[in-house]
Amino acid sequence: MKYFTIKELSHSDTAVARGIDNTPTGEAVHNLTELVENVLDPLREKYGKPIRISSGYRSAVLNRSVNGATSSQHRLGQAADITVGSKEGNRRLFEIIRKELPFDQLIDEKDFSWVHVS
């Protein structure tokens, strides 16, 4: 894990504001590590600039609190919502992942406001 940390991938301003424990399970830590090593770190290398995690791991309580899907891969530590702060940059992230990296889900969220990857 070169560019991302478990702390970064499990931090949630919503969880802090609402007093929700968002500590990842052992399985979620394993899954987050796999996501970083197989997708996020290689993506950062290919993109060449910092990438922000807007949502990573979500506990069941946090996922309900944000009206996340009950089957959300965020709950398992298998997904991250990422952004570089611009729609153009987010489109580039999407294309790099689509063409060059392994993924299960790749979703353009709200016209490239962010990218969901798992």
N, CA, C and O atoms as a Tinker XYZ file with bonds, in Angstrom:
   472  protein
     1  N      0.858000   -1.177000    0.000000    73     2
     2  CA     0.000000    0.000000    0.000000    64     1     3
     3  C      0.902000    1.237000    0.000000    63     2     4     5
     4  O      1.457000    1.643000    1.021000    81     3
     5  N      1.015000    1.805000   -1.181000    73     3     6
     6  CA     1.958000    2.899000   -1.380000    64     5     7
     7  C      1.320000    4.277000   -1.211000    63     6     8     9
     8  O      1.919000    5.161000   -0.599000    81     7
     9  N      0.130000    4.469000   -1.738000    73     7    10
    10  CA    -0.477000    5.801000   -1.760000    64     9    11
    11  C     -1.701000    5.950000   -0.862000    63    10    12    13
    12  O     -2.120000    7.074000   -0.583000    81    11
    13  N     -2.277000    4.854000   -0.409000    73    11    14
    14  CA    -3.525000    4.899000    0.346000    64    13    15
    15  C     -3.372000    4.123000    1.648000    63    14    16    17
    16  O     -2.560000    3.202000    1.736000    81    15
    17  N     -4.152000    4.496000    2.655000    73    15    18
    18  CA    -4.107000    3.820000    3.952000    64    17    19
    19  C     -5.492000    3.289000    4.310000    63    18    20    21
    20  O     -6.509000    3.759000    3.799000    81    19
    21  N     -5.507000    2.304000    5.198000    73    19    22
    22  CA    -6.784000    1.788000    5.698000    64    21    23
    23  C     -7.538000    2.905000    6.407000    63    22    24    25
    24  O     -8.760000    3.003000    6.291000    81    23
    25  N     -6.819000    3.745000    7.137000    73    23    26
    26  CA    -7.467000    4.868000    7.832000    64    25    27
    27  C     -8.196000    5.771000    6.832000    63    26    28    29
    28  O     -9.340000    6.165000    7.060000    81    27
    29  N     -7.531000    6.091000    5.735000    73    27    30
    30  CA    -8.142000    6.936000    4.702000    64    29    31
    31  C     -9.359000    6.260000    4.078000    63    30    32    33
    32  O    -10.372000    6.909000    3.816000    81    31
    33  N     -9.254000    4.959000    3.843000    73    31    34
    34  CA   -10.335000    4.217000    3.198000    64    33    35
    35  C    -11.510000    3.932000    4.124000    63    34    36    37
    36  O    -12.582000    3.544000    3.660000    81    35
    37  N    -11.323000    4.118000    5.417000    73    35    38
    38  CA   -12.428000    3.868000    6.349000    64    37    39
    39  C    -12.911000    5.141000    7.032000    63    38    40    41
    40  O    -13.855000    5.100000    7.821000    81    39
    41  N    -12.269000    6.276000    6.736000    73    39    42
    42  CA   -12.720000    7.539000    7.329000    64    41    43
    43  C    -14.045000    7.974000    6.698000    63    42    44    45
    44  O    -14.258000    7.839000    5.493000    81    43
    45  N    -14.916000    8.497000    7.544000    73    43    46
    46  CA   -16.190000    9.031000    7.059000    64    45    47
    47  C    -16.577000   10.230000    7.903000    63    46    48    49
    48  O    -16.766000   10.106000    9.113000    81    47
    49  N    -16.696000   11.396000    7.270000    73    47    50
    50  CA   -17.163000   12.581000    7.993000    64    49    51
    51  C    -18.562000   12.349000    8.542000    63    50    52    53
    52  O    -18.888000   12.810000    9.636000    81    51
    53  N    -19.386000   11.638000    7.786000    73    51    54
    54  CA   -20.750000   11.334000    8.240000    64    53    55
    55  C    -20.711000   10.480000    9.495000    63    54    56    57
    56  O    -21.455000   10.740000   10.441000    81    55
    57  N    -19.860000    9.470000    9.520000    73    55    58
    58  CA   -19.743000    8.610000   10.703000    64    57    59
    59  C    -19.297000    9.424000   11.911000    63    58    60    61
    60  O    -19.833000    9.253000   13.006000    81    59
    61  N    -18.331000   10.299000   11.723000    73    59    62
    62  CA   -17.851000   11.140000   12.822000    64    61    63
    63  C    -18.980000   12.038000   13.322000    63    62    64    65
    64  O    -19.226000   12.119000   14.526000    81    63
    65  N    -19.660000   12.705000   12.405000    73    63    66
    66  CA   -20.729000   13.636000   12.782000    64    65    67
    67  C    -21.881000   12.937000   13.494000    63    66    68    69
    68  O    -22.513000   13.516000   14.378000    81    67
    69  N    -22.153000   11.697000   13.112000    73    67    70
    70  CA   -23.289000   10.971000   13.688000    64    69    71
    71  C    -22.883000    9.995000   14.789000    63    70    72    73
    72  O    -23.723000    9.256000   15.304000    81    71
    73  N    -21.612000    9.987000   15.150000    73    71    74
    74  CA   -21.145000    9.116000   16.222000    64    73    75
    75  C    -21.213000    7.636000   15.883000    63    74    76    77
    76  O    -21.480000    6.810000   16.756000    81    75
    77  N    -20.977000    7.299000   14.633000    73    75    78
    78  CA   -21.049000    5.908000   14.173000    64    77    79
    79  C    -19.645000    5.309000   14.134000    63    78    80    81
    80  O    -18.720000    5.906000   13.582000    81    79
    81  N    -19.496000    4.131000   14.721000    73    79    82
    82  CA   -18.221000    3.415000   14.663000    64    81    83
    83  C    -18.071000    2.813000   13.266000    63    82    84    85
    84  O    -18.868000    1.970000   12.854000    81    83
    85  N    -17.054000    3.248000   12.556000    73    83    86
    86  CA   -16.831000    2.749000   11.197000    64    85    87
    87  C    -15.515000    1.974000   11.104000    63    86    88    89
    88  O    -14.839000    1.999000   10.075000    81    87
    89  N    -15.167000    1.296000   12.176000    73    87    90
    90  CA   -13.950000    0.486000   12.193000    64    89    91
    91  C    -14.151000   -0.746000   11.313000    63    90    92    93
    92  O    -15.093000   -1.509000   11.527000    81    91
    93  N    -13.278000   -0.949000   10.330000    73    91    94
    94  CA   -13.462000   -2.106000    9.448000    64    93    95
    95  C    -13.161000   -3.429000   10.147000    63    94    96    97
    96  O    -12.306000   -3.505000   11.029000    81    95
    97  N    -13.876000   -4.456000    9.737000    73    95    98
    98  CA   -13.632000   -5.815000   10.224000    64    97    99
    99  C    -12.322000   -6.322000    9.629000    63    98   100   101
   100  O    -11.775000   -5.710000    8.711000    81    99
   101  N    -11.826000   -7.425000   10.144000    73    99   102
   102  CA   -10.616000   -8.026000    9.584000    64   101   103
   103  C    -10.774000   -8.368000    8.118000    63   102   104   105
   104  O     -9.867000   -8.137000    7.317000    81   103
   105  N    -11.926000   -8.919000    7.765000    73   103   106
   106  CA   -12.203000   -9.250000    6.364000    64   105   107
   107  C    -12.206000   -7.993000    5.501000    63   106   108   109
   108  O    -11.674000   -7.997000    4.391000    81   107
   109  N    -12.809000   -6.910000    6.013000    73   107   110
   110  CA   -12.854000   -5.660000    5.260000    64   109   111
   111  C    -11.449000   -5.089000    5.067000    63   110   112   113
   112  O    -11.138000   -4.566000    3.997000    81   111
   113  N    -10.600000   -5.184000    6.089000    73   111   114
   114  CA    -9.218000   -4.709000    5.958000    64   113   115
   115  C     -8.506000   -5.499000    4.859000    63   114   116   117
   116  O     -7.790000   -4.925000    4.039000    81   115
   117  N     -8.704000   -6.796000    4.847000    73   115   118
   118  CA    -8.114000   -7.638000    3.795000    64   117   119
   119  C     -8.605000   -7.189000    2.415000    63   118   120   121
   120  O     -7.810000   -7.037000    1.487000    81   119
   121  N     -9.907000   -6.982000    2.289000    73   119   122
   122  CA   -10.486000   -6.569000    1.006000    64   121   123
   123  C    -10.003000   -5.187000    0.582000    63   122   124   125
   124  O     -9.710000   -4.965000   -0.593000    81   123
   125  N     -9.920000   -4.258000    1.531000    73   123   126
   126  CA    -9.421000   -2.918000    1.217000    64   125   127
   127  C     -7.975000   -2.982000    0.737000    63   126   128   129
   128  O     -7.591000   -2.287000   -0.205000    81   127
   129  N     -7.183000   -3.818000    1.390000    73   127   130
   130  CA    -5.788000   -3.988000    0.987000    64   129   131
   131  C     -5.704000   -4.508000   -0.444000    63   130   132   133
   132  O     -4.890000   -4.030000   -1.235000    81   131
   133  N     -6.537000   -5.478000   -0.775000    73   131   134
   134  CA    -6.576000   -6.012000   -2.145000    64   133   135
   135  C     -6.983000   -4.927000   -3.147000    63   134   136   137
   136  O     -6.404000   -4.825000   -4.228000    81   135
   137  N     -7.976000   -4.123000   -2.781000    73   135   138
   138  CA    -8.434000   -3.043000   -3.660000    64   137   139
   139  C     -7.308000   -2.045000   -3.913000    63   138   140   141
   140  O     -7.096000   -1.609000   -5.045000    81   139
   141  N     -6.595000   -1.692000   -2.860000    73   139   142
   142  CA    -5.485000   -0.751000   -3.016000    64   141   143
   143  C     -4.385000   -1.354000   -3.882000    63   142   144   145
   144  O     -3.922000   -0.724000   -4.833000    81   143
   145  N     -3.974000   -2.559000   -3.558000    73   143   146
   146  CA    -2.844000   -3.158000   -4.269000    64   145   147
   147  C     -3.148000   -3.465000   -5.736000    63   146   148   149
   148  O     -2.262000   -3.366000   -6.585000    81   147
   149  N     -4.386000   -3.835000   -6.036000    73   147   150
   150  CA    -4.731000   -4.241000   -7.398000    64   149   151
   151  C     -5.313000   -3.137000   -8.274000    63   150   152   153
   152  O     -5.222000   -3.196000   -9.500000    81   151
   153  N     -5.912000   -2.128000   -7.637000    73   151   154
   154  CA    -6.577000   -1.086000   -8.427000    64   153   155
   155  C     -6.089000    0.321000   -8.070000    63   154   156   157
   156  O     -5.601000    1.042000   -8.939000    81   155
   157  N     -6.214000    0.710000   -6.819000    73   155   158
   158  CA    -5.987000    2.114000   -6.468000    64   157   159
   159  C     -4.529000    2.554000   -6.591000    63   158   160   161
   160  O     -4.256000    3.602000   -7.176000    81   159
   161  N     -3.589000    1.778000   -6.054000    73   159   162
   162  CA    -2.180000    2.161000   -6.209000    64   161   163
   163  C     -1.749000    2.140000   -7.679000    63   162   164   165
   164  O     -1.113000    3.091000   -8.133000    81   163
   165  N     -2.078000    1.079000   -8.441000    73   163   166
   166  CA    -1.723000    1.120000   -9.866000    64   165   167
   167  C     -2.392000    2.286000  -10.615000    63   166   168   169
   168  O     -1.795000    2.863000  -11.524000    81   167
   169  N     -3.616000    2.627000  -10.235000    73   167   170
   170  CA    -4.305000    3.761000  -10.848000    64   169   171
   171  C     -3.564000    5.054000  -10.550000    63   170   172   173
   172  O     -3.367000    5.881000  -11.441000    81   171
   173  N     -3.156000    5.229000   -9.314000    73   171   174
   174  CA    -2.408000    6.431000   -8.921000    64   173   175
   175  C     -1.107000    6.530000   -9.718000    63   174   176   177
   176  O     -0.729000    7.614000  -10.162000    81   175
   177  N     -0.429000    5.408000   -9.897000    73   175   178
   178  CA     0.812000    5.394000  -10.687000    64   177   179
   179  C      0.535000    5.818000  -12.131000    63   178   180   181
   180  O      1.270000    6.627000  -12.697000    81   179
   181  N     -0.515000    5.274000  -12.714000    73   179   182
   182  CA    -0.836000    5.563000  -14.112000    64   181   183
   183  C     -1.349000    6.992000  -14.293000    63   182   184   185
   184  O     -1.032000    7.643000  -15.288000    81   183
   185  N     -2.138000    7.481000  -13.336000    73   183   186
   186  CA    -2.692000    8.834000  -13.437000    64   185   187
   187  C     -1.618000    9.883000  -13.143000    63   186   188   189
   188  O     -1.589000   10.941000  -13.771000    81   187
   189  N     -0.744000    9.587000  -12.193000    73   187   190
   190  CA     0.377000   10.471000  -11.908000    64   189   191
   191  C      0.104000   11.627000  -10.970000    63   190   192   193
   192  O      0.973000   12.473000  -10.759000    81   191
   193  N     -1.094000   11.676000  -10.404000    73   191   194
   194  CA    -1.461000   12.759000   -9.483000    64   193   195
   195  C     -2.295000   12.169000   -8.353000    63   194   196   197
   196  O     -2.839000   11.073000   -8.492000    81   195
   197  N     -2.401000   12.893000   -7.224000    73   195   198
   198  CA    -3.197000   12.380000   -6.097000    64   197   199
   199  C     -4.661000   12.133000   -6.467000    63   198   200   201
   200  O     -5.251000   12.835000   -7.287000    81   199
   201  N     -5.214000   11.115000   -5.832000    73   199   202
   202  CA    -6.618000   10.727000   -5.989000    64   201   203
   203  C     -7.233000   10.724000   -4.598000    63   202   204   205
   204  O     -6.648000   10.186000   -3.658000    81   203
   205  N     -8.406000   11.319000   -4.467000    73   203   206
   206  CA    -9.071000   11.391000   -3.163000    64   205   207
   207  C    -10.138000   10.306000   -3.063000    63   206   208   209
   208  O    -10.886000   10.052000   -4.006000    81   207
   209  N    -10.183000    9.680000   -1.899000    73   207   210
   210  CA   -11.234000    8.705000   -1.598000    64   209   211
   211  C    -12.387000    9.469000   -0.954000    63   210   212   213
   212  O    -12.222000   10.036000    0.126000    81   211
   213  N    -13.538000    9.493000   -1.595000    73   211   214
   214  CA   -14.690000   10.173000   -0.988000    64   213   215
   215  C    -15.526000    9.208000   -0.161000    63   214   216   217
   216  O    -16.234000    9.632000    0.752000    81   215
   217  N    -15.454000    7.918000   -0.468000    73   215   218
   218  CA   -16.130000    6.894000    0.329000    64   217   219
   219  C    -15.447000    5.563000    0.080000    63   218   220   221
   220  O    -15.249000    5.152000   -1.063000    81   219
   221  N    -15.092000    4.901000    1.162000    73   219   222
   222  CA   -14.492000    3.572000    1.068000    64   221   223
   223  C    -15.334000    2.601000    1.876000    63   222   224   225
   224  O    -16.497000    2.352000    1.558000    81   223
   225  N    -14.731000    2.056000    2.929000    73   223   226
   226  CA   -15.459000    1.118000    3.783000    64   225   227
   227  C    -16.619000    1.820000    4.481000    63   226   228   229
   228  O    -16.499000    2.963000    4.921000    81   227
   229  N    -17.746000    1.113000    4.574000    73   227   230
   230  CA   -18.905000    1.583000    5.346000    64   229   231
   231  C    -19.412000    0.435000    6.203000    63   230   232   233
   232  O    -19.737000   -0.636000    5.690000    81   231
   233  N    -19.477000    0.662000    7.504000    73   231   234
   234  CA   -20.105000   -0.330000    8.382000    64   233   235
   235  C    -21.581000   -0.428000    8.009000    63   234   236   237
   236  O    -22.110000    0.440000    7.314000    81   235
   237  N    -22.235000   -1.475000    8.466000    73   235   238
   238  CA   -23.666000   -1.644000    8.168000    64   237   239
   239  C    -24.463000   -0.445000    8.667000    63   238   240   241
   240  O    -25.376000    0.027000    7.989000    81   239
   241  N    -24.114000    0.045000    9.855000    73   239   242
   242  CA   -24.838000    1.192000   10.428000    64   241   243
   243  C    -24.612000    2.436000    9.572000    63   242   244   245
   244  O    -25.563000    3.156000    9.267000    81   243
   245  N    -23.375000    2.692000    9.185000    73   243   246
   246  CA   -23.090000    3.855000    8.343000    64   245   247
   247  C    -23.769000    3.712000    6.986000    63   246   248   249
   248  O    -24.334000    4.678000    6.472000    81   247
   249  N    -23.719000    2.530000    6.408000    73   247   250
   250  CA   -24.344000    2.314000    5.105000    64   249   251
   251  C    -25.839000    2.621000    5.153000    63   250   252   253
   252  O    -26.378000    3.246000    4.239000    81   251
   253  N    -26.508000    2.183000    6.220000    73   251   254
   254  CA   -27.937000    2.512000    6.381000    64   253   255
   255  C    -28.122000    4.014000    6.546000    63   254   256   257
   256  O    -29.060000    4.595000    6.001000    81   255
   257  N    -27.224000    4.637000    7.298000    73   255   258
   258  CA   -27.327000    6.066000    7.581000    64   257   259
   259  C    -27.223000    6.917000    6.317000    63   258   260   261
   260  O    -27.825000    7.988000    6.238000    81   259
   261  N    -26.463000    6.446000    5.332000    73   259   262
   262  CA   -26.315000    7.200000    4.080000    64   261   263
   263  C    -27.217000    6.651000    2.973000    63   262   264   265
   264  O    -27.069000    6.999000    1.801000    81   263
   265  N    -28.155000    5.786000    3.372000    73   263   266
   266  CA   -29.083000    5.170000    2.422000    64   265   267
   267  C    -28.371000    4.390000    1.318000    63   266   268   269
   268  O    -28.794000    4.397000    0.161000    81   267
   269  N    -27.281000    3.715000    1.698000    73   267   270
   270  CA   -26.559000    2.873000    0.748000    64   269   271
   271  C    -27.338000    1.600000    0.459000    63   270   272   273
   272  O    -28.177000    1.179000    1.255000    81   271
   273  N    -27.058000    1.001000   -0.668000    73   271   274
   274  CA   -27.701000   -0.266000   -1.034000    64   273   275
   275  C    -27.308000   -1.347000   -0.031000    63   274   276   277
   276  O    -26.162000   -1.402000    0.413000    81   275
   277  N    -28.252000   -2.194000    0.318000    73   275   278
   278  CA   -27.956000   -3.254000    1.290000    64   277   279
   279  C    -26.891000   -4.211000    0.768000    63   278   280   281
   280  O    -26.192000   -4.848000    1.556000    81   279
   281  N    -26.762000   -4.318000   -0.530000    73   279   282
   282  CA   -25.751000   -5.197000   -1.123000    64   281   283
   283  C    -24.468000   -4.445000   -1.496000    63   282   284   285
   284  O    -23.633000   -4.973000   -2.231000    81   283
   285  N    -24.308000   -3.224000   -0.997000    73   283   286
   286  CA   -23.167000   -2.389000   -1.351000    64   285   287
   287  C    -21.836000   -3.071000   -1.056000    63   286   288   289
   288  O    -21.636000   -3.625000    0.025000    81   287
   289  N    -20.941000   -3.024000   -2.016000    73   287   290
   290  CA   -19.606000   -3.574000   -1.813000    64   289   291
   291  C    -18.782000   -2.713000   -0.858000    63   290   292   293
   292  O    -17.749000   -3.163000   -0.361000    81   291
   293  N    -19.219000   -1.492000   -0.596000    73   291   294
   294  CA   -18.561000   -0.660000    0.419000    64   293   295
   295  C    -18.617000   -1.358000    1.780000    63   294   296   297
   296  O    -17.676000   -1.253000    2.567000    81   295
   297  N    -19.693000   -2.055000    2.057000    73   295   298
   298  CA   -19.861000   -2.738000    3.351000    64   297   299
   299  C    -18.830000   -3.834000    3.560000    63   298   300   301
   300  O    -18.510000   -4.175000    4.699000    81   299
   301  N    -18.313000   -4.383000    2.487000    73   299   302
   302  CA   -17.330000   -5.465000    2.565000    64   301   303
   303  C    -15.894000   -4.965000    2.404000    63   302   304   305
   304  O    -14.946000   -5.748000    2.468000    81   303
   305  N    -15.742000   -3.665000    2.194000    73   303   306
   306  CA   -14.410000   -3.125000    1.947000    64   305   307
   307  C    -13.904000   -3.423000    0.549000    63   306   308   309
   308  O    -12.696000   -3.434000    0.309000    81   307
   309  N    -14.822000   -3.664000   -0.372000    73   307   310
   310  CA   -14.444000   -4.021000   -1.741000    64   309   311
   311  C    -14.613000   -2.876000   -2.731000    63   310   312   313
   312  O    -14.341000   -3.049000   -3.919000    81   311
   313  N    -15.055000   -1.712000   -2.266000    73   311   314
   314  CA   -15.346000   -0.612000   -3.185000    64   313   315
   315  C    -14.840000    0.712000   -2.634000    63   314   316   317
   316  O    -14.705000    0.906000   -1.426000    81   315
   317  N    -14.565000    1.615000   -3.572000    73   315   318
   318  CA   -14.209000    2.984000   -3.206000    64   317   319
   319  C    -14.821000    3.935000   -4.220000    63   318   320   321
   320  O    -14.907000    3.632000   -5.410000    81   319
   321  N    -15.243000    5.086000   -3.727000    73   319   322
   322  CA   -15.653000    6.188000   -4.583000    64   321   323
   323  C    -14.466000    7.138000   -4.614000    63   322   324   325
   324  O    -13.957000    7.535000   -3.567000    81   323
   325  N    -14.028000    7.500000   -5.804000    73   323   326
   326  CA   -12.804000    8.278000   -5.959000    64   325   327
   327  C    -13.045000    9.508000   -6.817000    63   326   328   329
   328  O    -13.962000    9.545000   -7.637000    81   327
   329  N    -12.198000   10.520000   -6.610000    73   327   330
   330  CA   -12.290000   11.740000   -7.400000    64   329   331
   331  C    -10.941000   12.440000   -7.420000    63   330   332   333
   332  O    -10.129000   12.291000   -6.507000    81   331
   333  N    -10.726000   13.195000   -8.466000    73   331   334
   334  CA    -9.568000   14.084000   -8.518000    64   333   335
   335  C    -10.024000   15.540000   -8.504000    63   334   336   337
   336  O     -9.211000   16.453000   -8.649000    81   335
   337  N    -11.312000   15.749000   -8.330000    73   335   338
   338  CA   -11.838000   17.098000   -8.177000    64   337   339
   339  C    -12.371000   17.743000   -9.442000    63   338   340   341
   340  O    -12.859000   18.873000   -9.407000    81   339
   341  N    -12.282000   17.033000  -10.560000    73   339   342
   342  CA   -12.848000   17.579000  -11.800000    64   341   343
   343  C    -13.484000   16.447000  -12.599000    63   342   344   345
   344  O    -13.036000   15.301000  -12.544000    81   343
   345  N    -14.524000   16.785000  -13.333000    73   343   346
   346  CA   -15.183000   15.769000  -14.164000    64   345   347
   347  C    -14.238000   15.248000  -15.241000    63   346   348   349
   348  O    -14.242000   14.056000  -15.549000    81   347
   349  N    -13.440000   16.122000  -15.806000    73   347   350
   350  CA   -12.477000   15.705000  -16.830000    64   349   351
   351  C    -11.470000   14.711000  -16.242000    63   350   352   353
   352  O    -11.176000   13.684000  -16.853000    81   351
   353  N    -10.952000   15.020000  -15.069000    73   351   354
   354  CA   -10.013000   14.115000  -14.408000    64   353   355
   355  C    -10.662000   12.797000  -14.037000    63   354   356   357
   356  O    -10.058000   11.734000  -14.184000    81   355
   357  N    -11.898000   12.870000  -13.555000    73   355   358
   358  CA   -12.612000   11.646000  -13.187000    64   357   359
   359  C    -12.892000   10.773000  -14.411000    63   358   360   361
   360  O    -12.864000    9.546000  -14.316000    81   359
   361  N    -13.159000   11.398000  -15.556000    73   359   362
   362  CA   -13.320000   10.637000  -16.803000    64   361   363
   363  C    -12.028000    9.893000  -17.139000    63   362   364   365
   364  O    -12.052000    8.745000  -17.583000    81   363
   365  N    -10.914000   10.566000  -16.920000    73   363   366
   366  CA    -9.611000    9.941000  -17.192000    64   365   367
   367  C     -9.397000    8.741000  -16.272000    63   366   368   369
   368  O     -8.937000    7.693000  -16.726000    81   367
   369  N     -9.726000    8.881000  -14.978000    73   367   370
   370  CA    -9.621000    7.751000  -14.051000    64   369   371
   371  C    -10.452000    6.582000  -14.555000    63   370   372   373
   372  O     -9.982000    5.445000  -14.607000    81   371
   373  N    -11.687000    6.875000  -14.925000    73   371   374
   374  CA   -12.615000    5.855000  -15.415000    64   373   375
   375  C    -12.006000    5.097000  -16.597000    63   374   376   377
   376  O    -12.035000    3.867000  -16.639000    81   375
   377  N    -11.463000    5.836000  -17.542000    73   375   378
   378  CA   -10.907000    5.215000  -18.750000    64   377   379
   379  C     -9.660000    4.388000  -18.442000    63   378   380   381
   380  O     -9.469000    3.320000  -19.024000    81   379
   381  N     -8.819000    4.864000  -17.541000    73   379   382
   382  CA    -7.633000    4.084000  -17.160000    64   381   383
   383  C     -8.074000    2.759000  -16.545000    63   382   384   385
   384  O     -7.559000    1.700000  -16.903000    81   383
   385  N     -9.025000    2.824000  -15.623000    73   383   386
   386  CA    -9.505000    1.596000  -14.985000    64   385   387
   387  C    -10.116000    0.670000  -16.032000    63   386   388   389
   388  O     -9.789000   -0.515000  -16.092000    81   387
   389  N    -11.001000    1.219000  -16.853000    73   387   390
   390  CA   -11.708000    0.405000  -17.855000    64   389   391
   391  C    -10.743000   -0.314000  -18.796000    63   390   392   393
   392  O    -10.949000   -1.479000  -19.137000    81   391
   393  N     -9.700000    0.382000  -19.207000    73   391   394
   394  CA    -8.790000   -0.169000  -20.210000    64   393   395
   395  C     -7.619000   -0.962000  -19.636000    63   394   396   397
   396  O     -7.088000   -1.851000  -20.301000    81   395
   397  N     -7.208000   -0.644000  -18.392000    73   395   398
   398  CA    -5.923000   -1.163000  -17.939000    64   397   399
   399  C     -5.923000   -1.903000  -16.604000    63   398   400   401
   400  O     -4.914000   -2.518000  -16.258000    81   399
   401  N     -7.011000   -1.866000  -15.846000    73   399   402
   402  CA    -6.977000   -2.438000  -14.499000    64   401   403
   403  C     -8.124000   -3.416000  -14.272000    63   402   404   405
   404  O     -9.162000   -3.320000  -14.927000    81   403
   405  N     -7.942000   -4.358000  -13.347000    73   403   406
   406  CA    -9.021000   -5.304000  -13.034000    64   405   407
   407  C    -10.092000   -4.626000  -12.176000    63   406   408   409
   408  O     -9.771000   -3.829000  -11.294000    81   407
   409  N    -11.349000   -4.942000  -12.432000    73   407   410
   410  CA   -12.433000   -4.393000  -11.612000    64   409   411
   411  C    -13.645000   -5.302000  -11.702000    63   410   412   413
   412  O    -13.780000   -6.099000  -12.630000    81   411
   413  N    -14.522000   -5.164000  -10.720000    73   411   414
   414  CA   -15.805000   -5.858000  -10.723000    64   413   415
   415  C    -16.885000   -4.876000  -11.162000    63   414   416   417
   416  O    -17.637000   -5.140000  -12.100000    81   415
   417  N    -16.952000   -3.746000  -10.475000    73   415   418
   418  CA   -17.898000   -2.681000  -10.831000    64   417   419
   419  C    -17.108000   -1.419000  -11.162000    63   418   420   421
   420  O    -16.136000   -1.091000  -10.482000    81   419
   421  N    -17.527000   -0.723000  -12.198000    73   419   422
   422  CA   -16.953000    0.571000  -12.559000    64   421   423
   423  C    -18.120000    1.446000  -12.969000    63   422   424   425
   424  O    -18.750000    1.211000  -14.000000    81   423
   425  N    -18.408000    2.461000  -12.156000    73   423   426
   426  CA   -19.612000    3.268000  -12.365000    64   425   427
   427  C    -19.248000    4.748000  -12.398000    63   426   428   429
   428  O    -18.584000    5.261000  -11.497000    81   427
   429  N    -19.695000    5.424000  -13.454000    73   427   430
   430  CA   -19.621000    6.884000  -13.555000    64   429   431
   431  C    -20.795000    7.416000  -12.740000    63   430   432   433
   432  O    -21.952000    7.221000  -13.113000    81   431
   433  N    -20.506000    8.077000  -11.646000    73   431   434
   434  CA   -21.560000    8.585000  -10.764000    64   433   435
   435  C    -21.840000   10.058000  -11.048000    63   434   436   437
   436  O    -20.943000   10.900000  -11.006000    81   435
   437  N    -23.103000   10.345000  -11.336000    73   435   438
   438  CA   -23.587000   11.718000  -11.538000    64   437   439
   439  C    -22.726000   12.499000  -12.540000    63   438   440   441
   440  O    -22.176000   13.557000  -12.232000    81   439
   441  N    -22.634000   11.932000  -13.756000    73   439   442
   442  CA   -21.892000   12.563000  -14.847000    64   441   443
   443  C    -20.453000   12.878000  -14.442000    63   442   444   445
   444  O    -19.973000   13.999000  -14.612000    81   443
   445  N    -19.779000   11.867000  -13.905000    73   443   446
   446  CA   -18.371000   11.938000  -13.530000    64   445   447
   447  C    -18.088000   12.891000  -12.371000    63   446   448   449
   448  O    -16.996000   13.450000  -12.278000    81   447
   449  N    -19.076000   13.078000  -11.485000    73   447   450
   450  CA   -18.793000   13.811000  -10.249000    64   449   451
   451  C    -17.827000   13.003000   -9.392000    63   450   452   453
   452  O    -17.006000   13.565000   -8.667000    81   451
   453  N    -17.933000   11.684000   -9.481000    73   451   454
   454  CA   -16.976000   10.763000   -8.882000    64   453   455
   455  C    -17.089000    9.437000   -9.609000    63   454   456   457
   456  O    -17.995000    9.233000  -10.417000    81   455
   457  N    -16.155000    8.535000   -9.314000    73   455   458
   458  CA   -16.134000    7.210000   -9.928000    64   457   459
   459  C    -16.196000    6.167000   -8.826000    63   458   460   461
   460  O    -15.450000    6.242000   -7.849000    81   459
   461  N    -17.080000    5.201000   -8.980000    73   459   462
   462  CA   -17.177000    4.056000   -8.063000    64   461   463
   463  C    -16.423000    2.908000   -8.708000    63   462   464   465
   464  O    -16.652000    2.576000   -9.871000    81   463
   465  N    -15.511000    2.299000   -7.938000    73   463   466
   466  CA   -14.775000    1.141000   -8.447000    64   465   467
   467  C    -14.712000    0.064000   -7.381000    63   466   468   469
   468  O    -14.520000    0.343000   -6.198000    81   467
   469  N    -14.879000   -1.171000   -7.824000    73   467   470
   470  CA   -14.716000   -2.317000   -6.925000    64   469   471
   471  C    -14.083000   -3.451000   -7.714000    63   470   472
   472  O    -13.846000   -4.527000   -7.166000    81   471
